[in-house]
Amino acid sequence: MNITNELQNSFGHLFLINFAVGVVTGILQEFQFGMNWSEYSSFVGDVFGPSLAIEALLAFYLESTFIGIWIFSWEKINKKLHAMCIWLVGIGTVMSAFWILSANSFMQHPVGVKYVENNVIGKKAEMIDFLAIVKNPYLWNQFPHVLTMALTVGIIYYCRYCSLEKCYVNMKLQYLEKHLKCQLLVR
């Protein structure tokens, strides 16, 4: 087995563990929205809900479909198609981070809403501009930070793996150089 396959297996197992933890915590969080934060959910559910629904319907289904294909088709499909599956998982992960952070940034800096009186629950937030939520300055501050920190953890894991496996020094330096350029670009 060459170093590329070993890294794929290693990163794949790590990703699967994180994906499983994310699924479990996501399910628990949905229950918490209903049971522990029901007043909050009633107040901002019309604004907060669409971001989380888009994350679930678009990003999570994309991730889960192609991670399943990637796991169970190692020697069964073309290598390029197999690589495309993991790239689609990565794209789904980035989309998932974006939509979750859009909901989070709304909690930090509410935009695109109006507050109306409701006979049942009292005051309620209603979305008036979905693009304002997507253009929220807090979102565009958090999103690059989260992506670069995810890359940082990946690079650290890769370098640690390579130091244990005595990978090529040039490969490590090349990845570190790309990572540093990415960090400088974001900051």
N, C-alpha and C positions, 0 to 999 in steps of 0.2 A: 504494500500500500504506500503510495507516495504522500508527500507532505500536504498536497492540496486536499486529497481525500481525508487525511487525518484531521486537518483543520475543519473541513466541512462536517465531519462527524462530531468533532469537539464543539464547534459553534452550534451545530444543529441540536445536540443534546442540551446545551445551555439554553438555547432559545426555547426548546420544548418545555423545559422546566419553568422558565419565566412566563411562557404563554399559558401553561396550566395554572400557575399562581394568579395570573391576570384574569383568567376566566372565573376562578373561584372568588376572588375579591370583587370582581364586577357583579357577580350574582348576589353576593352578600350586600353590596352597596345598593343594589336595586331594592332589596328588602328594607334597608335602612331609610331610603328615600320615602318609602311608604309608612314605615312604623315609627322611626325616630324623628324624622324631619318632615312629617306630613304637613304641618303648617307652612313650612318653607316651600315644599313642593306645590302646595295649593297657591301660594303667593307668586312664585316665579316659574311654575311648570310650563306655561305657554311659551316662555322664552328659553328656558333651560332644556326643555324636552327635545326640541328639534335637533340641537347639536348632538345630544346623546343618541337620538334615533338614527341620525345620519351615520354616526360612528358605528353603531351596531349593524345597520343594514348594509352599509357600503364597505367600511374598512374591516370590520370583524369577519364578515362572511367571506371577503376576499382572502384575508389571512388564513382563516380556518380551512377553506377549500383547497388552497394551493399548498398549505403546509401538509395537509393530508396526502395530496398527490406527491409532494416531495418526499415524504417519509416512506410511503409504500411503493415507490416506483424506481428504486435505485438502479436496478439492472433491467428494468422492463421497458423504459422509454429512452429515446434519443438523449444524449448528454446535453445537447443545447436546449432541448425542451425541459429537461430536468433543471438546468441552471435558470431557465426563464421562470420556472415555478418559484424558486427561492427569491428571485428578484421581485416577483409579484407579491410575495409575502412581505418583503422589505418595503415595497411601495404601500401596501396595506397598513403596515406598522406606522409608517410616517403619517399616513392619512388619519389613522386612529389617534396618534398623538396630537395632530392638529385639531380634530374635533373635540377631544377631551379638554385640550387647553383652551379652546374657544369657550366652552362652558365655564371653565375655571376663571378665565379672564373676565367673563361677564360678572362673576361673583366679586371680583376685585374692583372692577370699574364698569358699572352697568351703563350700557349705551343701547340705543335703538329701541327703547321701550317708552310706554306711557303708563301712568298709574290710573286705574279706573276703579270706581266703586262697584262692588258686586253685592247683591242682596244676600248671598249665602255666606261668603267668607270675609266680607268687608273689602278692604283695598286689595287690588290685584294688579300685577304687572302684565301688560300685553305687548307683544312684539309689534313694532311699527316699521322697523327697517332691519331686515336680515343682514344686509350688506354691512350695516354699522357694526353688527356683532362680529362679522368676519374681518372687518377693518379695525377692530379694537386695538389701540396702541399697546395695551398690555399683552395681547396675544402675540403681536409681532416682536415684543421684547422677550417673551417666554419661549416661543417656538424655536428660534435659532439656538438659544441656550440649551434647551432640552436635547435637541439633535446633536449638538457638539459634545455634550456630556455623554450621550449614548455612544458616540464615536470614540470618545476618550476611554470609556470603560472597555470598549472593544479592542482598541489599540493596546491598552495595558494588558488585557487578557492575552492578546496575540503575542506580545513581547514576552510575557511570562511563560507562555506555552513554548515559544521558540527558545527561550533560555534553558528550559528543561529538556527540549528535544534537539538542541544544537542546530537550529535552522541556519540558513544562510544569513550572514551578517548584513549583506547588501540588501536583502529583502526587508529586514528589520529597519534599517536606516531609511529605506525608501518609504515605508509606511509611516515612520515617525516624521519624516520631512513633510509628507502630504498632510498629516494630522496637524502639525504646527502651522502650516499655511492656512488650513481651515480655521484654526483657532484665531489666528491674526485677522482673518477676513471677517469673522463674526464680531470681534471686539473692535 
